Amino acid sequence: MTAVLPRLLRALDRFHATHPWDHNAHYHRWILRRLPGRFTGALDVGSGSGDLARLLATRAEAVHGIDADRAIVERARERTVPGAPVAFFVGDALEDVPAGLYDVITCVATIHHLPLTDALTRFREHLAPGGTLIVVGLYRPRSRSDYLIDAVAIPSNIAMAWIKNKGRRAPRPVAMTAPTRPAAMSFPDIVRDARLVLPGARLRRRLFWRYTLVWNQYAPPTN
């Protein structure tokens, strides 16, 4: 399976080029279902063209999106309705996060560009007591179970592509994204390092070459 899978993935890339859909946006509604109906502030790290940040703004009093790519931040600003409670910033996710504590922090398909432990530590520092951190990340397949999940994802990916592009004369455009690179860490390594920084974090492998991490910053007990 490990020898055949790379060829299948290359064929899938060719198929996806003509039937594109956004694997990251697929998880946006999943993220919203794990958040309160209303909250004060949210931070979206690696906000890209701003789709998730704008969804968070339907529930939050204020949302900050941060991305290192200046062109994509300009695109996010152009696509945002004037007066919406969301602002986008160009900056480094570890050094330039807008000051303050946030009830919600999200990070989709970005954390594999960063030192994992440093990034999770910084997110924890900016999470308000009682707040929720949600990461949708990429991992490097290494084990038999990883390759099995990848194999299952191939027909699922094709089915989703047909559904999302059904009835369209031209393929559905994929949202503009910043340049990406492959993940370097395996899922077990991510779980190990994440739980050292975020005790009790819930991590799961997901379809479409993703994993999820959910962690709640519980308020310390008061005397």
N, C-alpha and C positions, 0 to 999 in steps of 0.2 A: 504493500500500500504506500509506503513512504517513497518508493521510486516512481510510482504512477501518479501520485497526487500533484507534484509540480507541473506535469504536463496538463493535467486536468485544470489546474489553476490558471495556466497560461491560456488555455482555450476559453475558460470562463472570463478572463480579462478581455478577450476579443469579443465575446458575446456581450459583455457589459458595456463595451465601447459603443455598440449599436442599440443597446436597450438599457440605458443608464437609470439608476435610481440611487438615492442617498442612503447608504447604510447607517450613517450616524443619525440622520433625522428620523429614521425608523424607531429610535429609542427615545425620542423627545416626549411622546405621550406617556411612555412607560415611566419616565422621570417624573412627570407631573403627577402621576397617580401615587407617588410616594412622598408628596409634599403637602403641607397644610393648604387649606383653601385660601388663606390670606397670610401674608407675612410682611415684615417691614422692609428688609433689604436683602438683595441677592447679588452674588458675584458669579459670573460665567467666565471661566478661565479657558483661553483658546477659543474666543467667541466667534471667530470666522466672520461670515456674512451676517451674523446676528439673529438667525432664526430662533434659536433656543432662548436667547436673552429677551427677545420680543414676546415669546410665550410666557416666560417668567414674569414679565411686566404686566400681564393680565391679572396677576395675583399679588404683586409686590408694590409697595409704595415707591421703591427706587431699585433699579438694577444697574450694575456696572458690568460691562463686558471688556475684557482685556485680551489683546492679541499682539504678537510681535510683528506681524506683517502689516505695514502701513497701508498698502493698497487695499487689502481686504477690510481694514477698519474703515477706510473711506467709503467702501462699498456698503458696509453695514450702516453707516450714518446716512447715506443716500436713500436706503431702503426703509428708514425709520420715519414713521409719521410724526410731524412736528407736535410737540407737547406730550409725547409718550414719555413715561417715567423711566427712560433707559438712556444711558450714556456709554459711549465706546471710547476706549483709550488704547493708544499704542504703547506697549511696554513689555518688559520681561516679567514672566509670571512669578518669579522668585523675588525680584527686586522692586518692582514698580506697582504692586497691588495697591489700589486706593486705600487710604487709611480707614480704619474702623473695623467693627465686627459685623458679620453678616449672618442672618438667620438661615440662609441657603447658599451653598457653594456647589457649583456644577463644573465638571471638566470632562469634555467629550473628545475622544480621539486626539488628545494633546499630551497626556502625562508621559507617554513613551518618548517624547522629545526632551524630557527633563530628568534629572536625578530623582528617582522615585522617593527615597527617604526624605530628601530635602523638600520636595514639592509637598508631600503629605504633611510634613511638619509645619510648613508655612500655611497650608490650608487650615490645619488645626488651630494655629495661632489666630487666624482671622475668623474662625467660626464662633458665633455667639453661643452662650450657654443654652442648651436645648435645641441648637441648630442641627441641620442635616447637611452632610456632605455626600454627593453622589458623583462617582467617576464611572464613565464608560471608556474602557481602555482596550488596547491591542496587546496581545501576547505572542511570543514566538512558540510555535508548536514544536514539541520535543518528544512527548510520550505517545504511546499507542492511543490513549483516550483523546489526546489532542487531535491526532490525525483522523480518528473516527468521527469526531465532531465536525472537523473540516469537511470530511467526505459527505456527511449528512447535510451540511450547509450548501453544497453545490446544487443539488436539485431544488432545495428551498429557495436559493438565490435566483435560479432561473424562473421558478414559479412566480416569485415576487416581481421580477422584471416584467414578465408577461402581464401580470395583473395591473401594475402601475403604468404600463405603456399601452394597455389595451385600447383600441379604437383611435389611436393617435397616428396621424399621417407622418409626423416627425417625432423622434424620440423626445421624451420629457427631459428638459435640461437639468443637469445636476447643479446644485448651488455652488457658487465659487468658493474654493477652498485654498488655503495656503499650501505651499509645498510640504509633502509628507515624506517620512522615511519608515522603513520596516521596524517593527518592535524587536528589541534585543533580549528581553527577559522572558523566561518561561513562566507559566501560570503558577506553579508551586513556589518559585522564587518570589513572585509578586505577593502571593498570600503571606509567605513568611515575613517579608520586609514590611508589608502593610500592617500586619497585626502587631509588630513591635512598636510602631508609631501610633496606631489606632486600635487599642485593645477592644476586642468584640466586633471589629469590622466584619461585615457580611460580604463575602466575595463568591461569585458564581461565574463559570464559563457560560457563554451565550452563543447563539448562532451568529453567523456572518462575521466570524473571526474577531469576536469581542468578548470582554468580560465586564462584569459590573461590580462595583464596590459601593456599599451604603454604610454610613457611620453616623451615629447621633452623638452630639456633644452634650451629655447630660449635665445639668447644673449641679455644682457641688452642694452637699447638704449644708444647711444653715443651723446655727446653734439656737 
